[in-house]
Every structure is written in structure tokens, then in C-alpha cells.
Amino acid sequence: MTDATNTNQHSPIAVSPDEAARLAGIGRTTLYAAVAKGDLPSIKIGTRRLIRVDAIHAWLARNEG
């Protein structure tokens, strides 16, 4: 099967804040500060907070320089 859903089978679309910080190469405190300021959007489902991987990429691109 080669459809789009199968292609991304092993790549999550959203990750925990700890994983997002690891992916971005920053500390948890910096990540949580960006979420609190609204600079990095997050999703809350029940008690779990998730951050979309594409939002991490966009946030890093906006902060280049």
C-alpha cells in the first residue's frame, strides 16, 4: 500500500511537550514558555497536551536569525 496515510505511518503528527523540546533541541522550560506566550500552539486532549510537529517546524522557522 502506498497511499499518504501509509507513508507517514511511523512519523507522529503530534508529540508530547518533552518530545517536542527534544526534537527542537531546546529545554522544556523554553518550550513551555513559548506555549504559554502563544508563540507555539498546542492541543489539549483530556489531561494530555500535544504539540503538532508541523507547528514545531513553523515556530523554529519564525525564530531563525
C-alpha positions as CSV (number, residue, x, y, z in Angstrom):
1,M,0.0,0.0,0.0
2,T,1.5,3.4,-1.0
3,D,-1.2,5.9,0.0
4,A,-0.4,9.0,2.0
5,T,-1.6,7.5,5.3
6,N,0.7,4.6,5.0
7,T,3.7,6.8,4.1
8,N,3.5,8.7,7.5
9,Q,2.8,5.5,9.4
10,H,5.9,5.9,11.6
11,S,6.0,9.7,11.8
12,P,3.7,11.1,14.5
13,I,1.8,14.3,13.7
14,A,1.8,15.5,17.3
15,V,4.2,14.8,20.2
16,S,4.3,15.5,24.0
17,P,6.0,18.7,25.2
18,D,9.0,16.7,26.3
19,E,9.4,15.1,22.9
20,A,8.8,18.5,21.2
21,A,11.6,20.1,23.2
22,R,13.9,17.2,22.3
23,L,13.0,17.5,18.6
24,A,13.6,21.2,18.7
25,G,16.9,20.9,20.6
26,I,15.7,23.2,23.4
27,G,14.9,22.8,27.1
28,R,11.5,22.1,28.5
29,T,11.3,25.5,30.2
30,T,11.9,27.3,26.9
31,L,9.3,25.2,25.2
32,Y,6.7,25.7,27.9
33,A,7.4,29.5,27.9
34,A,6.7,29.6,24.1
35,V,3.4,27.6,24.6
36,A,2.4,30.0,27.5
37,K,3.1,33.1,25.3
38,G,1.0,31.6,22.5
39,D,4.1,31.5,20.2
40,L,3.9,27.7,19.9
41,P,0.4,26.4,19.6
42,S,-0.5,23.3,21.5
43,I,-3.6,21.0,21.7
44,K,-5.1,19.8,25.0
45,I,-7.0,16.5,24.8
46,G,-8.2,15.5,28.3
47,T,-5.2,16.0,30.5
48,R,-2.7,15.5,27.8
49,R,-1.0,18.3,26.0
50,L,0.3,17.7,22.4
51,I,2.2,19.8,20.0
52,R,1.9,19.3,16.3
53,V,5.2,18.5,14.6
54,D,4.4,21.0,11.8
55,A,3.9,23.7,14.4
56,I,7.4,23.0,15.8
57,H,8.9,23.4,12.3
58,A,6.9,26.6,11.7
59,W,7.9,28.0,15.1
60,L,11.6,27.3,14.6
61,A,11.4,28.9,11.1
62,R,9.8,32.0,12.6
63,N,12.7,32.3,15.1
64,E,15.6,31.8,12.7
65,G,18.1,34.5,12.6
